[in-house]
Amino acid sequence: MSTLTPQQLVAAQQAGLETLFGLTTKAFEGIEKLVALNLQVAKATLAESQELATMALSAKSPSELFALSASLSQPAAEKMAAYGRFVESLAKNAPAGSETAVAAWKSAFSAANATYESDNKAAKQFVATVAANA
């Protein structure tokens, strides 16, 4: 068995640190992308909710309200599915050692999905309430 020289030990430690910092950088890049995506989704959801409320208030009949509700459900579901695919793609391509970041991504997706479901339910209730009062 051969012993390592001090220079070899330093080189091995330096290589290990470079690998660690490289993986950490990749993990943070992924988190930055996820945060940016979450902000985009939140802004889009807010804008769509505002548009839905405006359209619901301007509807002239209950049938218009129900048609509005039905027309919005499918695109929103497709957006959530696309968002889920993005998160899964990030998880599959995450570097080794980034399991914690992947878990955070999945948690964020679950939270976003729950928020979407809650907003969608609230929007449908709002449309139903306006329809009942129309």
Secondary structure, 3 states (H helix, E strand, C coil): CCCCCHHHHHHHHHHHHHHHHHHHHHHHHHHHHHHHHHHHHHHHHHHHHHHHHHHHHHCCCHHHHHHHHHHHHHHHHHHHHHHHHHHHHHHHCCCCCCHHHHHHHHHHHHHHHHHHHHHHHHHHHHHHHHHHHC
